[in-house]
Amino acid sequence: MPEVIPTALALLIVAAFAVALWQMAAGHLNVAGATFLSASILIYLRERQLRRDPAT
C-alpha cells in the first residue's frame, strides 16, 4: 500500500507544476514563479518525509 503523505505530496507537486505552466503560458509570470517555488518546496518536504520513514 502506498504511503499516504508522500503520495499526497506527489499529487500536489504535479498539480502545482500544471498550474505554474498554465500561468506561465497566460503571461502571469509572478504567479508562475511563486508556484514553481512552491512545487520545489513540496519536493523537498516529500523527500524529507521519505527519508524519515524507514519502512520504505
Protein Blocks (a to p, Z undefined) as FASTA:
>chain_A
ZZfklmmmmmmmmmmmmmmmmmmmnopamlmmmmmmmmmmmmmmmmmmmmmmmmZZ
